[in-house]
Amino acid sequence: MNACVGIVGVGRMGTGIAVSYAFAGVPVALIDAKLRNAEEQHVCFERARSALRAEFDMLVRLGLLAAERIDEMLGRVILYARDEAASALRAATAVFEAVPERLDAKQEVFSWLGERMAADGLLASTTSTFLVTELAEHAPAPERFLNAHWLNPAHLIPLVEVSPGPATNPVAVAALEGLLRLAHKVPVRCAPSAGYIVPRIQALAMNEAARMVEEGVASAEDIDTAVRLGFGLRFSVLGLLEFIDWGGNDILYYASRYLDRELGPRFQAPPIIERNMKAQRNGLRDGQGFYDYGGQDIDAYRMKRLGELVQRLEVMNLLPRADSAARAKAP
């Protein structure tokens, strides 16, 4: 294994990324971003080691790791004080910045990293707040800088949203995506836009769920059950845009008009929905929508997706069973 990952910041995100790479077998330099005296540094490192051990212990409890391997995993993560990290930074293939979401903190760390990173090293911010275009102005080498937004818990959720800036070299993007795949992550690319992909979609859904509680539409428990067993299950198999193609783009158009009229303009469909309807790009039945289904065996495609849904239902013990009513106990 030639890759070595540097992580600056020993908080929740930095620890989660460290666990991801250590679990995958990649050496990690976990670096404290703050200058501290000896006593403070000892306390900081003890807290970080405890957090790392707790995460590996959780993997043991989930049946993903043998208990006797915890110390081996911990040995793959070397903790560095800020003033002792120069050699580790020079050896790192990529450095993930995971300091608090303050621009001044990130500026200061970027300036410090610029004097210590390898000349060809990649720098990725894990920020969920700042656009790559904002941060690139302060990065030591904008052509090797980009955002990499991990979702918590970082060591379990496979998705990482990668957001290059206008100056980011495509080679750097491909290299970082390759490094993410080493940790069994699935990178997706996103233009510099507030909220990335997942936070932007989930903010709308979470606010609407809270609004329904406020309006007395349903209880919190029933809304969450509906999300887990209806919304979430289907969208773990079909992406949102894929789902539009399955149900019909025109169906969404008319449903949005109804909800707009009844509940307000937040339900207005974007212009692309009407354009697709007029162009007869309504999804599977037209052979095109957000995706092109030309030449595809639609029946085989449907069965593949439905098979994936059945697998999820089986794991959750929710799969319908033939003659289940006859076997049920009478009330």
HELIX and SHEET records of a PDB file:
HELIX    1   1 ARG A   12  ALA A   24  1                                  13    
HELIX    2   2 ALA A   38  ARG A   61  1                                  24    
HELIX    3   3 ALA A   67  ARG A   69  5                                   3    
HELIX    4   4 ILE A   70  GLY A   75  1                                   6    
HELIX    5   5 ARG A   82  GLU A   84  5                                   3    
HELIX    6   6 ALA A   86  ALA A   91  1                                   6    
HELIX    7   7 LEU A  103  GLY A  114  1                                  12    
HELIX    8   8 VAL A  132  LEU A  135  1                                   4    
HELIX    9   9 ALA A  136  HIS A  138  5                                   3    
HELIX   10  10 PRO A  142  ARG A  144  5                                   3    
HELIX   11  11 PRO A  170  LEU A  182  1                                  13    
HELIX   12  12 VAL A  198  GLU A  214  1                                  17    
HELIX   13  13 ALA A  220  ALA A  226  1                                   7    
HELIX   14  14 VAL A  227  PHE A  231  3                                   5    
HELIX   15  15 GLY A  232  PHE A  235  1                                   4    
HELIX   16  16 LEU A  240  GLY A  247  1                                   8    
HELIX   17  17 ASN A  249  LEU A  263  1                                  15    
HELIX   18  18 PRO A  265  PHE A  267  5                                   3    
HELIX   19  19 PRO A  271  LYS A  278  1                                   8    
HELIX   20  20 LEU A  284  ASP A  286  5                                   3    
HELIX   21  21 ILE A  298  VAL A  315  1                                  18    
HELIX   22  22 SER A  324  ARG A  327  1                                   4    
SHEET    1   A 8 VAL A  77  TYR A  80  0                                        
SHEET    2   A 8 VAL A  28  ILE A  31  1                                        
SHEET    3   A 8 VAL A   5  VAL A   8  1                                        
SHEET    4   A 8 ALA A  94  GLU A  97  1                                        
SHEET    5   A 8 LEU A 122  SER A 125  1                                        
SHEET    6   A 8 PHE A 145  TRP A 150  1                                        
SHEET    7   A 8 LEU A 159  PRO A 164 -1                                        
SHEET    8   A 8 VAL A 186  ARG A 189  1                                        
END                                                                             
